[in-house]
Amino acid sequence: MKDIWKEDIEGVKKVNKKKIAITIIVVILVVAVIVVVGLYLSNEMVREWMDKNIFRKEVEQDTAATIELNEEQSRKCICI
């Protein structure tokens, strides 16, 4: 006598859960990168925050303090 339930199970393809999980993770990462790049390019506040906190970039202004050295002062060094 044939087992009806066994035939149904054998006819179904097994799904590789590992491949599906990796594919979902890759898709989520790609979407996240696209969203972050879109925000960076379109929103000035996001760009300033990312430059300051993530990329550690500081924007200099014209009123920043500067130190000017003469050539004579730069040649004189104290060597220990």
Secondary structure as UniProt FT lines:
FT   HELIX           4..11
FT   HELIX           17..42
FT   HELIX           44..53
FT   TURN            62..63
FT   HELIX           71..75
//
